[in-house]
Amino acid sequence: MEKRRNLIFDFDGTLVDSFLLENKSMVYAINRAGNLSIDEKNIISFYGPTEKGIIKKLVTEDKFNQAWKDFLSFYSKEAINYKPSDDMIKLLNDLKDDGFPLYLITGRGKETLDISLKISGIADLFIDEYTGSDFGINKDVSVLKLIKDHDVNKEDLIYIGDTVEDIKTMSKIDINIISVGYYHDKKYQQKLRELNEGKVARNILELRKIIYLNL
């Protein structure tokens, strides 16, 4: 049988348009803990660590435990409104049916990933999931751990993500990447094209085409 590429999907901005959910949930918890300087625009500058890592930076130590509870409570209630599109779910199912191993690597924390995967009904599509670090970006570490855990070669991996940072991170460890820009504005999509020419999807139909062309 022909060897199959292993496909690694990012979550936020790739599978789901979930930026607003993450931002609203963190801002709600941080504001309730007394830090009113954070809003849904400037919270983005703290991205890199997991939600837990971000909240720890922005509330006092004595307020953290309650802030974390507030965050998870808010997230759990709102997450039902942020699920993968029908087209994305069909693409994932088609890829799995065609025999391609699917993995998930994200910078968010396990707690919210589990909530969203359960609500979306897609948890069973992935062989394994790797989540972020409270201390900063760790997708390169997660990819290398996946290689070791599942005995796959670098050349048999394709990462699918939505950020410029994803492109730079995968380049550092020589992993092929397909970029998606459908949840970003045109200016950001142009940045993706400059760094990953010919492999940037503007919609899920294009993503499907690019994936199958690169398998």
N, C-alpha and C positions, 0 to 999 in steps of 0.2 A: 504494500500500500504506500502511496506517495506520502512523504513526510509533511505534516501540517504545521503551519506557522502558529505560534502561540500569541494571542492577542491580549494586550493589557489595556484596560480602559481606566481613564480618570473618571471621577464622579462629577464634581461641581463644574458646570460649564461644558461638560462633555455628554454625560448621560442625562443630566437634569439642569434646568435653568434655576439654580438654587442659591444664587448669590444674595438675593433679597432676603430669603429665609434665614440664611446664616447671619447676615448683617443685622436684621431686625431682632433676632433672638439674642445675639450678644449685646447689642445696644440696650435692649430692655433690661437685661440682668445687670449690666455695668451701671446704668443710670439708677436703678433701684438700690444699688450698693453705695450710691452717693457721688459717683463720678459723672457729672453732668456735662463734661467737656467732650464726651464721645458721642458722635452721631453716625448715621448710616453712610455718610461720605468719608469721614476721616478714619473710621474703623478699618477701612481697606488698607491703610498704610501699615497696619500691624500684622497683616497676613504673612504667613510663613509657618508659624507653629500651629498646633491644633487649636480648637476653640478654647479648650481648657488652658492652654499655654497663654493665649491672648488675654483671657479674662484675668489670669493670675497677675499679668503685668499691669492691669488697669484698675484693679481694686485693691484695697488694703488687705493684709493677710487675715485679719479678723472677720472680714466680710466675704471672704472667698467661698466658703462652704455654702452659704445661703445664696450667693450669686450663682454658683454652679447649679444648685437646685432650681433656681428661677429660670436659668437658661434652658435646662432640659425640659422643664414644664412648658415653657413658651414654645420651644421647638416642637415638642410632641404634639401640641394642639394645632400648630400651623402646618406641619409637614404634609398633611393630607392634600394640601393645595399645591404641592411641588413634587410632581412625579414625572417619570420619563414619558415622552410622547408615545402614541401608538406606533408611529414609524420607527422610533428607536427600539421599542420592545420587539417589534417584528424583526428588525435587523439583528438583534442579539439572538433571538430564537433561530433565525435562519443560519447564522454563523455556527451556532452550536449544533444544529441539525446537520450541517455540512461537515461536521467533525473537527472544527477548530476549537482548541482549548481556550477558554476565556478566563481571565484574571482581572482583578480590580486593585489598583493602587491609587490611593488618595492622600492628600495632606490633612484631611479632617480627622477627627477622633473616632474611635470605635463606637462610642455610645450613640452618636447621631447617625453614623453610617448604618448601624443595626436597625435603628428606628426607620430610616428612609427605605432601606432594602425591604423591610417587612411590609411597609405600607405600599411599596411599589410592586411587590410580588415577584421580584427578580433575583432574590438571593440564591436560588437554586441554579441559576445560570452560570455562576462563577465557581471555578474549582477552588479558588482561595482568594482572600482579601487581605490587603496590607494597608494599615492606616498610618497617620502622621505621627510626628514627635512634638512633645510640648515645648521643645527648645528651638525648633526651626525646620526648614525644608529637609526632608529625608527620603525623597522618592528614589534617589540613586541608591541609597542603602537598601530600600525595599526591593528594588529590581534585582540587586545582587543577592539578596536573601531568597527571592523567588527562584533565581537560577540554581542556587544551592539546594533549596527545599525540594524542587521538582525536577532536578537533573536535566535542565534544558540548556541549549547553547545560545549565546548572544545573538547569533545570526538568525536564529529561529524565533526571535521576539520582535513584535511591533508594538510600540506604545502609542496610544491615541489620547491626546490631551489638548487643552485649549489655550495654554499660556505661552508667552515668550520664554518664561522661566523653564517650562517643561522642555522646550526645544534645547535650551542651553544645558539643562541637566542631563538629558539623554545623550546629547553630543559628547559630554564629558566621559561617558561610560560606553560610547560606541553602540548605542541602541537606536535602531531605525524608528522614526516617529512620524505619525500622521497628525496634522493639526486640524482643529475645528474652530471656526470663527463665528458660528451661527448665533451665539449668544453675546457676541461682542459688537461694538460699533465698527464702522468702515475704517476708521483710522487705525484701530487695533488690528483689524483683519489685514491691513496693508503691512503692518509690522510682522505679522506671522508669515505672510507671503515672501517678504524680503529675506527672512531667515530659513524658510522651508519651502522654497519654490516648487510648485507643481504638486504639493501634498497638503493643501489647505482646503478644507471642505466648507462651503458656504451654507450648506443645508444637509440634511441627513441622506437625501438621495445621492448627493455628491460624495458623501462619506462612504456610502455603500460601494459606489463605483471605484473610489480610490483604494479602499481596502481590498477589493477583489482583484484589482490590477496589481497589487503589491504582494499578493499571497503566492 
